[in-house]
Amino acid sequence: MTKFLEDILKQPEQLQQSLEYTFSDGWNEIEKANRLIRSAKTIFISGIGASWNAGLAIQAAFNELGIPSILCDSSEFLHFTIIPKSSVVLFLSRSGKSVEIVNSISKCKASGSKIISITNDANSTLAKQSDVCLSTHVDFDNSISVNTYTSIILTGQLLVSGFAETFSKTALSHSLKQSFKQVQLRMLQWQEEIINSKWLDKESTTYFLARGSSLASAFESMLIWQEGAKQPASAMTTGAFRHGPQEILLNRLSIGCWIDNQIAREYDFKLLNDLHSQGISLLTIGFNLPLDLKGMKIEIPEIIHTFQPVINIIPMQLATDHFAEIKGEDCDSFRYCNFVVEHEGGLYT
């Protein structure tokens, strides 16, 4: 068993650990962060790599509550962004040591901005320099971000949930715990379905499609495809795919698609069945998928709408591990990239 797979399989337990920490020792910091965001005129969300992908889910949750926010790649934020007065910057970083984020701290302080961090290292430079630090409180992964990725989304969505009029800490905790238990029960089944499927094809080009908060899972899948299986891939919204990129259909393609459990489902079902009629290999991940939907399907447990990407990335993590095995690639190590990138410029760091 790879270390990557070990990290994947312990994810429900780690998510439970993160949830329990946030709703106990970490809740005071959530409330402080909530007050800072309420007082801000501009909200930035900044991360890089897997953390930027997590930011897609958090931004989508803010959007659904009518709270505008700006998601910035941390390298772009550092070099190209002027921070307005009365801003809050929500930095996402599993290590709290990525060079672009560390170098952005002084920029934020010079502008008078408040810094909120979501990180797994409470002793990192980012954590210590933040006005509020929200700890994800999980074990560090071996290499590819697994638990440190989904726990950033979990913590961020718990923060955003506090802005909803219907927020109930007790009800939310109970619901999420039930979802995590169901994930634990289904993971080996998902793994078996993936191993026995023909969807993984090293001669095929892979596209990942999603909407809303699950767009985070599409972009994270693209990243781990590259990191783990060392295979090129693309990710975009389901809608954007229909505005030009669908011309790629004349090629040998595998498409992974996430179906939202509430929004635009019928549009996406029609697209997927049309793709199947064109001979495209499909893998669809979602809740309550219709029996007549074509291609391979993986059913996830029911979960609160904006928390879908906390769990719906897991089948594609499992697929990445198996795809790396098919290709003979080592998903437990990086050839060119360090676990934490602490210097700018160049290929090797």
Short mmCIF file of the C-alpha atoms (twelve columns), coordinates in Angstrom:
data_MODEL
# 
_entry.id   MODEL 
# 
loop_
_atom_site.group_PDB 
_atom_site.id 
_atom_site.type_symbol 
_atom_site.label_atom_id 
_atom_site.label_alt_id 
_atom_site.label_comp_id 
_atom_site.label_asym_id 
_atom_site.label_seq_id 
_atom_site.Cartn_x 
_atom_site.Cartn_y 
_atom_site.Cartn_z 
_atom_site.pdbx_PDB_model_num 
ATOM 1   C CA . MET A 1   0.000   0.000  0.000   1 
ATOM 2   C CA . THR A 2   1.318   3.441  -0.892  1 
ATOM 3   C CA . LYS A 3   1.626   6.152  1.741   1 
ATOM 4   C CA . PHE A 4   -0.694  8.217  -0.445  1 
ATOM 5   C CA . LEU A 5   -3.363  5.531  -0.126  1 
ATOM 6   C CA . GLU A 6   -2.811  5.326  3.627   1 
ATOM 7   C CA . ASP A 7   -3.466  9.066  3.864   1 
ATOM 8   C CA . ILE A 8   -6.618  8.719  1.741   1 
ATOM 9   C CA . LEU A 9   -8.076  5.846  3.767   1 
ATOM 10  C CA . LYS A 10  -7.681  7.623  7.108   1 
ATOM 11  C CA . GLN A 11  -9.459  10.726 5.796   1 
ATOM 12  C CA . PRO A 12  -12.873 10.195 7.464   1 
ATOM 13  C CA . GLU A 13  -11.156 9.814  10.832  1 
ATOM 14  C CA . GLN A 14  -9.020  12.898 10.216  1 
ATOM 15  C CA . LEU A 15  -12.015 14.974 9.114   1 
ATOM 16  C CA . GLN A 16  -13.843 13.925 12.255  1 
ATOM 17  C CA . GLN A 17  -10.820 14.994 14.302  1 
ATOM 18  C CA . SER A 18  -10.683 18.371 12.558  1 
ATOM 19  C CA . LEU A 19  -14.414 18.930 13.002  1 
ATOM 20  C CA . GLU A 20  -14.336 18.114 16.712  1 
ATOM 21  C CA . TYR A 21  -11.386 20.457 17.266  1 
ATOM 22  C CA . THR A 22  -13.043 23.363 15.448  1 
ATOM 23  C CA . PHE A 23  -16.316 22.941 17.332  1 
ATOM 24  C CA . SER A 24  -14.493 22.855 20.693  1 
ATOM 25  C CA . ASP A 25  -11.063 24.456 21.238  1 
ATOM 26  C CA . GLY A 26  -11.060 26.147 17.843  1 
ATOM 27  C CA . TRP A 27  -14.507 27.787 18.010  1 
ATOM 28  C CA . ASN A 28  -13.352 30.971 19.729  1 
ATOM 29  C CA . GLU A 29  -11.024 31.665 16.796  1 
ATOM 30  C CA . ILE A 30  -13.837 30.997 14.308  1 
ATOM 31  C CA . GLU A 31  -15.935 33.651 16.054  1 
ATOM 32  C CA . LYS A 32  -13.018 36.133 15.982  1 
ATOM 33  C CA . ALA A 33  -12.534 35.501 12.257  1 
ATOM 34  C CA . ASN A 34  -16.265 35.935 11.689  1 
ATOM 35  C CA . ARG A 35  -16.187 39.373 13.334  1 
ATOM 36  C CA . LEU A 36  -13.206 40.469 11.247  1 
ATOM 37  C CA . ILE A 37  -14.925 39.430 8.022   1 
ATOM 38  C CA . ARG A 38  -18.149 41.227 8.985   1 
ATOM 39  C CA . SER A 39  -16.214 44.463 9.509   1 
ATOM 40  C CA . ALA A 40  -14.246 44.226 6.229   1 
ATOM 41  C CA . LYS A 41  -15.040 46.131 3.038   1 
ATOM 42  C CA . THR A 42  -13.009 43.723 0.879   1 
ATOM 43  C CA . ILE A 43  -12.397 40.009 1.437   1 
ATOM 44  C CA . PHE A 44  -9.477  38.280 -0.254  1 
ATOM 45  C CA . ILE A 45  -8.965  34.504 -0.240  1 
ATOM 46  C CA . SER A 46  -5.409  33.539 -1.152  1 
ATOM 47  C CA . GLY A 47  -3.673  30.192 -1.555  1 
ATOM 48  C CA . ILE A 48  -1.482  28.329 -4.011  1 
ATOM 49  C CA . GLY A 49  -1.578  24.768 -5.323  1 
ATOM 50  C CA . ALA A 50  -4.024  22.562 -3.423  1 
ATOM 51  C CA . SER A 51  -4.832  25.444 -1.086  1 
ATOM 52  C CA . TRP A 52  -5.994  27.606 -4.013  1 
ATOM 53  C CA . ASN A 53  -8.204  24.712 -5.093  1 
ATOM 54  C CA . ALA A 54  -9.679  24.634 -1.588  1 
ATOM 55  C CA . GLY A 55  -10.288 28.364 -1.958  1 
ATOM 56  C CA . LEU A 56  -12.628 27.673 -4.875  1 
ATOM 57  C CA . ALA A 57  -14.976 25.846 -2.507  1 
ATOM 58  C CA . ILE A 58  -14.788 28.525 0.189   1 
ATOM 59  C CA . GLN A 59  -15.385 31.338 -2.297  1 
ATOM 60  C CA . ALA A 60  -18.373 29.461 -3.732  1 
ATOM 61  C CA . ALA A 61  -19.860 29.187 -0.234  1 
ATOM 62  C CA . PHE A 62  -19.439 32.931 0.321   1 
ATOM 63  C CA . ASN A 63  -21.040 33.575 -3.082  1 
ATOM 64  C CA . GLU A 64  -24.093 31.507 -2.197  1 
ATOM 65  C CA . LEU A 65  -24.629 33.699 0.876   1 
ATOM 66  C CA . GLY A 66  -24.275 36.915 -1.142  1 
ATOM 67  C CA . ILE A 67  -20.903 37.783 0.423   1 
ATOM 68  C CA . PRO A 68  -18.489 38.890 -2.320  1 
ATOM 69  C CA . SER A 69  -14.880 37.732 -2.071  1 
ATOM 70  C CA . ILE A 70  -11.831 37.739 -4.335  1 
ATOM 71  C CA . LEU A 71  -9.883  34.508 -4.815  1 
ATOM 72  C CA . CYS A 72  -6.214  35.087 -5.685  1 
ATOM 73  C CA . ASP A 73  -3.361  32.749 -6.464  1 
ATOM 74  C CA . SER A 74  -0.808  33.697 -3.809  1 
ATOM 75  C CA . SER A 75  1.983   34.351 -6.306  1 
ATOM 76  C CA . GLU A 76  -0.299  36.749 -8.199  1 
ATOM 77  C CA . PHE A 77  -1.534  38.322 -4.967  1 
ATOM 78  C CA . LEU A 78  2.042   39.024 -3.888  1 
ATOM 79  C CA . HIS A 79  3.246   40.627 -7.103  1 
ATOM 80  C CA . PHE A 80  0.187   42.158 -8.769  1 
ATOM 81  C CA . THR A 81  -2.476  43.066 -6.187  1 
ATOM 82  C CA . ILE A 82  -3.015  46.390 -4.415  1 
ATOM 83  C CA . ILE A 83  -4.881  45.782 -1.172  1 
ATOM 84  C CA . PRO A 84  -7.613  48.358 -0.420  1 
ATOM 85  C CA . LYS A 85  -8.116  49.763 3.055   1 
ATOM 86  C CA . SER A 86  -10.365 47.841 5.443   1 
ATOM 87  C CA . SER A 87  -9.550  44.496 3.834   1 
ATOM 88  C CA . VAL A 88  -9.367  41.036 5.333   1 
ATOM 89  C CA . VAL A 89  -7.072  38.467 3.727   1 
ATOM 90  C CA . LEU A 90  -7.911  34.806 4.327   1 
ATOM 91  C CA . PHE A 91  -4.712  32.858 3.647   1 
ATOM 92  C CA . LEU A 92  -4.983  29.108 3.037   1 
ATOM 93  C CA . SER A 93  -1.797  27.080 3.500   1 
ATOM 94  C CA . ARG A 94  -1.298  23.589 4.885   1 
ATOM 95  C CA . SER A 95  2.271   24.399 6.024   1 
ATOM 96  C CA . GLY A 96  2.053   28.153 6.576   1 
ATOM 97  C CA . LYS A 97  5.524   28.374 5.018   1 
ATOM 98  C CA . SER A 98  4.971   28.759 1.263   1 
ATOM 99  C CA . VAL A 99  7.234   31.555 0.077   1 
ATOM 100 C CA . GLU A 100 4.582   33.580 -1.720  1 
ATOM 101 C CA . ILE A 101 2.330   33.646 1.344   1 
ATOM 102 C CA . VAL A 102 5.116   34.392 3.812   1 
ATOM 103 C CA . ASN A 103 6.309   37.269 1.616   1 
ATOM 104 C CA . SER A 104 2.746   38.634 1.390   1 
ATOM 105 C CA . ILE A 105 2.422   39.095 5.143   1 
ATOM 106 C CA . SER A 106 4.366   42.364 5.247   1 
ATOM 107 C CA . LYS A 107 2.338   43.634 2.288   1 
ATOM 108 C CA . CYS A 108 -0.883  42.977 4.192   1 
ATOM 109 C CA . LYS A 109 0.378   44.635 7.343   1 
ATOM 110 C CA . ALA A 110 1.596   47.687 5.406   1 
ATOM 111 C CA . SER A 111 -1.923  48.128 4.022   1 
ATOM 112 C CA . GLY A 112 -3.496  47.818 7.451   1 
ATOM 113 C CA . SER A 113 -5.294  44.625 6.458   1 
ATOM 114 C CA . LYS A 114 -6.291  41.936 8.902   1 
ATOM 115 C CA . ILE A 115 -4.959  38.417 8.302   1 
ATOM 116 C CA . ILE A 116 -6.926  35.233 8.930   1 
ATOM 117 C CA . SER A 117 -5.092  31.979 8.259   1 
ATOM 118 C CA . ILE A 118 -6.288  28.413 7.843   1 
ATOM 119 C CA . THR A 119 -3.260  26.186 8.291   1 
ATOM 120 C CA . ASN A 120 -2.154  22.909 9.813   1 
ATOM 121 C CA . ASP A 121 0.973   24.324 11.467  1 
ATOM 122 C CA . ALA A 122 0.167   26.608 14.384  1 
ATOM 123 C CA . ASN A 123 3.881   27.353 14.814  1 
ATOM 124 C CA . SER A 124 4.456   28.478 11.223  1 
ATOM 125 C CA . THR A 125 5.353   32.013 10.193  1 
ATOM 126 C CA . LEU A 126 1.879   32.520 8.757   1 
ATOM 127 C CA . ALA A 127 0.107   31.323 11.891  1 
ATOM 128 C CA . LYS A 128 2.184   33.498 14.198  1 
ATOM 129 C CA . GLN A 129 1.753   36.609 12.054  1 
ATOM 130 C CA . SER A 130 -2.009  36.205 11.635  1 
ATOM 131 C CA . ASP A 131 -4.594  38.196 13.540  1 
ATOM 132 C CA . VAL A 132 -6.597  34.962 13.730  1 
ATOM 133 C CA . CYS A 133 -5.305  31.458 13.017  1 
ATOM 134 C CA . LEU A 134 -7.756  28.629 12.337  1 
ATOM 135 C CA . SER A 135 -5.976  25.315 12.820  1 
ATOM 136 C CA . THR A 136 -7.102  22.361 10.698  1 
ATOM 137 C CA . HIS A 137 -5.723  20.015 13.357  1 
ATOM 138 C CA . VAL A 138 -4.930  16.917 11.249  1 
ATOM 139 C CA . ASP A 139 -1.847  14.784 10.676  1 
ATOM 140 C CA . PHE A 140 0.466   15.999 7.928   1 
ATOM 141 C CA . ASP A 141 0.311   13.932 4.746   1 
ATOM 142 C CA . ASN A 142 3.298   12.071 3.354   1 
ATOM 143 C CA . SER A 143 3.582   14.198 0.192   1 
ATOM 144 C CA . ILE A 144 0.443   14.903 -1.861  1 
ATOM 145 C CA . SER A 145 -2.017  17.034 0.083   1 
ATOM 146 C CA . VAL A 146 -4.890  14.770 1.188   1 
ATOM 147 C CA . ASN A 147 -6.100  15.353 4.747   1 
ATOM 148 C CA . THR A 148 -4.465  18.784 4.808   1 
ATOM 149 C CA . TYR A 149 -6.475  19.652 1.683   1 
ATOM 150 C CA . THR A 150 -9.940  18.496 2.724   1 
ATOM 151 C CA . SER A 151 -9.517  19.860 6.257   1 
ATOM 152 C CA . ILE A 152 -8.826  23.346 4.838   1 
ATOM 153 C CA . ILE A 153 -12.139 23.166 2.985   1 
ATOM 154 C CA . LEU A 154 -13.901 21.801 6.073   1 
ATOM 155 C CA . THR A 155 -12.559 24.585 8.305   1 
ATOM 156 C CA . GLY A 156 -13.302 27.246 5.714   1 
ATOM 157 C CA . GLN A 157 -16.871 26.048 5.217   1 
ATOM 158 C CA . LEU A 158 -17.427 25.956 8.970   1 
ATOM 159 C CA . LEU A 159 -16.291 29.585 9.064   1 
ATOM 160 C CA . VAL A 160 -18.632 30.570 6.229   1 
ATOM 161 C CA . SER A 161 -21.545 28.611 7.746   1 
ATOM 162 C CA . GLY A 162 -21.567 31.009 10.677  1 
ATOM 163 C CA . PHE A 163 -22.895 33.735 8.370   1 
ATOM 164 C CA . ALA A 164 -26.034 31.773 7.436   1 
ATOM 165 C CA . GLU A 165 -29.293 32.764 9.115   1 
ATOM 166 C CA . THR A 166 -30.175 29.112 9.721   1 
ATOM 167 C CA . PHE A 167 -26.821 28.210 11.296  1 
ATOM 168 C CA . SER A 168 -26.985 25.633 14.085  1 
ATOM 169 C CA . LYS A 169 -23.731 24.355 15.494  1 
ATOM 170 C CA . THR A 170 -25.336 21.219 16.937  1 
ATOM 171 C CA . ALA A 171 -27.255 20.299 13.784  1 
ATOM 172 C CA . LEU A 172 -24.267 20.949 11.505  1 
ATOM 173 C CA . SER A 173 -21.936 18.860 13.664  1 
ATOM 174 C CA . HIS A 174 -24.350 15.925 13.763  1 
ATOM 175 C CA . SER A 175 -24.991 16.023 10.014  1 
ATOM 176 C CA . LEU A 176 -21.312 16.140 9.058   1 
ATOM 177 C CA . LYS A 177 -20.384 13.335 11.453  1 
ATOM 178 C CA . GLN A 178 -23.020 11.123 9.856   1 
ATOM 179 C CA . SER A 179 -21.677 11.905 6.384   1 
ATOM 180 C CA . PHE A 180 -18.102 11.078 7.421   1 
ATOM 181 C CA . LYS A 181 -19.261 7.742  8.883   1 
ATOM 182 C CA . GLN A 182 -20.926 6.887  5.578   1 
ATOM 183 C CA . VAL A 183 -17.757 7.767  3.667   1 
ATOM 184 C CA . GLN A 184 -15.811 5.378  5.899   1 
ATOM 185 C CA . LEU A 185 -18.243 2.591  5.031   1 
ATOM 186 C CA . ARG A 186 -18.067 3.191  1.283   1 
ATOM 187 C CA . MET A 187 -14.388 3.835  0.574   1 
ATOM 188 C CA . LEU A 188 -13.361 0.239  -0.082  1 
ATOM 189 C CA . GLN A 189 -16.347 -0.177 -2.399  1 
ATOM 190 C CA . TRP A 190 -15.284 2.931  -4.330  1 
ATOM 191 C CA . GLN A 191 -11.759 1.575  -4.572  1 
ATOM 192 C CA . GLU A 192 -13.000 -1.752 -5.913  1 
ATOM 193 C CA . GLU A 193 -15.267 -0.058 -8.468  1 
ATOM 194 C CA . ILE A 194 -12.354 2.033  -9.721  1 
ATOM 195 C CA . ILE A 195 -9.958  -0.914 -9.953  1 
ATOM 196 C CA . ASN A 196 -12.526 -2.952 -11.904 1 
ATOM 197 C CA . SER A 197 -13.485 -0.132 -14.261 1 
ATOM 198 C CA . LYS A 198 -12.074 0.710  -17.678 1 
ATOM 199 C CA . TRP A 199 -12.249 4.459  -17.093 1 
ATOM 200 C CA . LEU A 200 -8.556  4.829  -16.301 1 
ATOM 201 C CA . ASP A 201 -6.667  4.926  -19.605 1 
ATOM 202 C CA . LYS A 202 -3.062  6.111  -19.860 1 
ATOM 203 C CA . GLU A 203 -3.505  6.742  -23.589 1 
ATOM 204 C CA . SER A 204 -6.461  9.067  -22.965 1 
ATOM 205 C CA . THR A 205 -6.657  12.785 -22.238 1 
ATOM 206 C CA . THR A 206 -8.520  13.551 -19.007 1 
ATOM 207 C CA . TYR A 207 -10.881 16.459 -18.371 1 
ATOM 208 C CA . PHE A 208 -12.452 17.195 -14.983 1 
ATOM 209 C CA . LEU A 209 -15.757 19.115 -14.901 1 
ATOM 210 C CA . ALA A 210 -17.861 20.493 -12.041 1 
ATOM 211 C CA . ARG A 211 -19.977 23.388 -10.812 1 
ATOM 212 C CA . GLY A 212 -20.191 25.522 -7.672  1 
ATOM 213 C CA . SER A 213 -18.194 24.419 -4.650  1 
ATOM 214 C CA . SER A 214 -17.343 21.102 -6.351  1 
ATOM 215 C CA . LEU A 215 -15.210 22.984 -8.856  1 
ATOM 216 C CA . ALA A 216 -12.579 22.643 -6.123  1 
ATOM 217 C CA . SER A 217 -12.664 18.864 -6.662  1 
ATOM 218 C CA . ALA A 218 -12.189 19.226 -10.414 1 
ATOM 219 C CA . PHE A 219 -9.127  21.441 -10.019 1 
ATOM 220 C CA . GLU A 220 -7.713  19.359 -7.161  1 
ATOM 221 C CA . SER A 221 -8.114  16.236 -9.308  1 
ATOM 222 C CA . MET A 222 -6.172  17.925 -12.092 1 
ATOM 223 C CA . LEU A 223 -3.408  18.721 -9.605  1 
ATOM 224 C CA . ILE A 224 -3.134  15.252 -8.056  1 
ATOM 225 C CA . TRP A 225 -3.321  13.673 -11.535 1 
ATOM 226 C CA . GLN A 226 -0.179  15.659 -12.323 1 
ATOM 227 C CA . GLU A 227 1.505   15.107 -8.949  1 
ATOM 228 C CA . GLY A 228 0.604   11.476 -8.386  1 
ATOM 229 C CA . ALA A 229 0.094   9.830  -11.776 1 
ATOM 230 C CA . LYS A 230 2.437   12.299 -13.556 1 
ATOM 231 C CA . GLN A 231 -0.267  12.653 -16.224 1 
ATOM 232 C CA . PRO A 232 -1.504  15.850 -17.944 1 
ATOM 233 C CA . ALA A 233 -5.123  16.854 -17.300 1 
ATOM 234 C CA . SER A 234 -7.506  19.808 -17.598 1 
ATOM 235 C CA . ALA A 235 -10.212 21.181 -15.298 1 
ATOM 236 C CA . MET A 236 -13.013 23.689 -15.839 1 
ATOM 237 C CA . THR A 237 -16.637 24.405 -15.107 1 
ATOM 238 C CA . THR A 238 -19.200 22.204 -16.785 1 
ATOM 239 C CA . GLY A 239 -20.675 25.283 -18.441 1 
ATOM 240 C CA . ALA A 240 -17.320 26.514 -19.748 1 
ATOM 241 C CA . PHE A 241 -16.672 23.129 -21.367 1 
ATOM 242 C CA . ARG A 242 -19.680 23.718 -23.622 1 
ATOM 243 C CA . HIS A 243 -18.308 27.053 -24.854 1 
ATOM 244 C CA . GLY A 244 -15.524 25.849 -27.114 1 
ATOM 245 C CA . PRO A 245 -13.539 23.116 -25.329 1 
ATOM 246 C CA . GLN A 246 -16.079 20.469 -26.365 1 
ATOM 247 C CA . GLU A 247 -14.437 20.582 -29.804 1 
ATOM 248 C CA . ILE A 248 -11.794 18.328 -28.206 1 
ATOM 249 C CA . LEU A 249 -14.277 15.425 -28.424 1 
ATOM 250 C CA . LEU A 250 -12.681 14.082 -31.585 1 
ATOM 251 C CA . ASN A 251 -9.794  12.879 -29.386 1 
ATOM 252 C CA . ARG A 252 -9.589  9.892  -27.054 1 
ATOM 253 C CA . LEU A 253 -11.023 11.295 -23.817 1 
ATOM 254 C CA . SER A 254 -11.828 10.326 -20.249 1 
ATOM 255 C CA . ILE A 255 -14.080 12.782 -18.434 1 
ATOM 256 C CA . GLY A 256 -14.691 12.949 -14.696 1 
ATOM 257 C CA . CYS A 257 -17.688 15.034 -13.652 1 
ATOM 258 C CA . TRP A 258 -19.121 16.035 -10.263 1 
ATOM 259 C CA . ILE A 259 -22.883 16.517 -10.029 1 
ATOM 260 C CA . ASP A 260 -24.116 19.073 -7.507  1 
ATOM 261 C CA . ASN A 261 -26.745 17.681 -5.145  1 
ATOM 262 C CA . GLN A 262 -29.080 20.651 -5.739  1 
ATOM 263 C CA . ILE A 263 -28.193 22.866 -8.682  1 
ATOM 264 C CA . ALA A 264 -28.209 22.415 -12.501 1 
ATOM 265 C CA . ARG A 265 -28.394 18.642 -12.264 1 
ATOM 266 C CA . GLU A 266 -30.601 18.089 -15.328 1 
ATOM 267 C CA . TYR A 267 -28.324 20.225 -17.491 1 
ATOM 268 C CA . ASP A 268 -25.339 18.127 -16.517 1 
ATOM 269 C CA . PHE A 269 -27.144 14.801 -16.920 1 
ATOM 270 C CA . LYS A 270 -28.049 15.776 -20.483 1 
ATOM 271 C CA . LEU A 271 -24.445 16.770 -21.226 1 
ATOM 272 C CA . LEU A 272 -23.086 13.500 -19.855 1 
ATOM 273 C CA . ASN A 273 -25.471 11.356 -21.853 1 
ATOM 274 C CA . ASP A 274 -24.591 13.351 -24.976 1 
ATOM 275 C CA . LEU A 275 -20.890 12.790 -24.257 1 
ATOM 276 C CA . HIS A 276 -21.493 9.071  -23.839 1 
ATOM 277 C CA . SER A 277 -23.183 8.993  -27.263 1 
ATOM 278 C CA . GLN A 278 -19.939 10.400 -28.686 1 
ATOM 279 C CA . GLY A 279 -17.955 7.473  -27.273 1 
ATOM 280 C CA . ILE A 280 -16.441 9.392  -24.348 1 
ATOM 281 C CA . SER A 281 -15.417 7.405  -21.264 1 
ATOM 282 C CA . LEU A 282 -17.274 8.873  -18.273 1 
ATOM 283 C CA . LEU A 283 -16.962 8.797  -14.494 1 
ATOM 284 C CA . THR A 284 -19.664 10.704 -12.622 1 
ATOM 285 C CA . ILE A 285 -19.483 11.409 -8.882  1 
ATOM 286 C CA . GLY A 286 -22.512 12.607 -6.960  1 
ATOM 287 C CA . PHE A 287 -25.467 11.921 -4.686  1 
ATOM 288 C CA . ASN A 288 -28.674 10.214 -5.859  1 
ATOM 289 C CA . LEU A 289 -27.516 9.725  -9.447  1 
ATOM 290 C CA . PRO A 290 -30.235 8.447  -11.834 1 
ATOM 291 C CA . LEU A 291 -30.097 4.832  -12.966 1 
ATOM 292 C CA . ASP A 292 -30.324 5.821  -16.640 1 
ATOM 293 C CA . LEU A 293 -27.242 8.052  -16.466 1 
ATOM 294 C CA . LYS A 294 -24.634 6.610  -18.826 1 
ATOM 295 C CA . GLY A 295 -21.072 5.669  -17.951 1 
ATOM 296 C CA . MET A 296 -19.441 4.774  -14.653 1 
ATOM 297 C CA . LYS A 297 -21.076 6.242  -11.533 1 
ATOM 298 C CA . ILE A 298 -19.861 6.625  -7.953  1 
ATOM 299 C CA . GLU A 299 -22.467 7.477  -5.317  1 
ATOM 300 C CA . ILE A 300 -21.365 9.663  -2.428  1 
ATOM 301 C CA . PRO A 301 -23.361 9.945  0.821   1 
ATOM 302 C CA . GLU A 302 -25.760 12.817 1.354   1 
ATOM 303 C CA . ILE A 303 -23.980 15.863 2.763   1 
ATOM 304 C CA . ILE A 304 -24.842 19.536 3.306   1 
ATOM 305 C CA . HIS A 305 -24.650 21.315 -0.032  1 
ATOM 306 C CA . THR A 306 -21.537 23.495 0.379   1 
ATOM 307 C CA . PHE A 307 -19.593 20.707 2.106   1 
ATOM 308 C CA . GLN A 308 -19.725 18.382 -0.933  1 
ATOM 309 C CA . PRO A 309 -16.051 18.943 -1.921  1 
ATOM 310 C CA . VAL A 310 -14.913 17.795 1.518   1 
ATOM 311 C CA . ILE A 311 -15.871 14.238 0.519   1 
ATOM 312 C CA . ASN A 312 -16.490 14.090 -3.234  1 
ATOM 313 C CA . ILE A 313 -12.769 14.420 -4.005  1 
ATOM 314 C CA . ILE A 314 -12.076 11.084 -2.266  1 
ATOM 315 C CA . PRO A 315 -13.059 8.758  -5.178  1 
ATOM 316 C CA . MET A 316 -10.691 10.671 -7.460  1 
ATOM 317 C CA . GLN A 317 -7.905  10.467 -4.881  1 
ATOM 318 C CA . LEU A 318 -8.384  6.685  -4.942  1 
ATOM 319 C CA . ALA A 319 -8.392  6.744  -8.747  1 
ATOM 320 C CA . THR A 320 -5.125  8.699  -8.772  1 
ATOM 321 C CA . ASP A 321 -3.428  6.133  -6.567  1 
ATOM 322 C CA . HIS A 322 -4.542  3.271  -8.819  1 
ATOM 323 C CA . PHE A 323 -3.682  5.184  -11.994 1 
ATOM 324 C CA . ALA A 324 -0.149  5.749  -10.706 1 
ATOM 325 C CA . GLU A 325 0.129   1.993  -10.157 1 
ATOM 326 C CA . ILE A 326 -1.093  1.284  -13.709 1 
ATOM 327 C CA . LYS A 327 1.490   3.697  -15.100 1 
ATOM 328 C CA . GLY A 328 4.292   2.458  -12.855 1 
ATOM 329 C CA . GLU A 329 4.706   5.886  -11.245 1 
ATOM 330 C CA . ASP A 330 5.673   6.606  -7.646  1 
ATOM 331 C CA . CYS A 331 2.867   8.717  -6.179  1 
ATOM 332 C CA . ASP A 332 4.702   8.981  -2.856  1 
ATOM 333 C CA . SER A 333 7.510   11.199 -4.099  1 
ATOM 334 C CA . PHE A 334 8.073   14.310 -6.197  1 
ATOM 335 C CA . ARG A 335 10.787  14.516 -8.831  1 
ATOM 336 C CA . TYR A 336 11.057  18.302 -8.980  1 
ATOM 337 C CA . CYS A 337 8.889   19.870 -6.267  1 
ATOM 338 C CA . ASN A 338 9.560   20.073 -2.553  1 
ATOM 339 C CA . PHE A 339 6.838   19.360 -0.011  1 
ATOM 340 C CA . VAL A 340 6.937   23.083 0.768   1 
ATOM 341 C CA . VAL A 341 8.150   25.587 -1.847  1 
ATOM 342 C CA . GLU A 342 10.177  28.131 0.116   1 
ATOM 343 C CA . HIS A 343 11.985  29.961 -2.718  1 
ATOM 344 C CA . GLU A 344 10.725  31.797 -5.800  1 
ATOM 345 C CA . GLY A 345 12.117  31.212 -9.292  1 
ATOM 346 C CA . GLY A 346 13.600  28.188 -11.019 1 
ATOM 347 C CA . LEU A 347 12.479  24.579 -11.380 1 
ATOM 348 C CA . TYR A 348 14.294  23.148 -8.361  1 
ATOM 349 C CA . THR A 349 13.661  24.651 -4.947  1 
# 
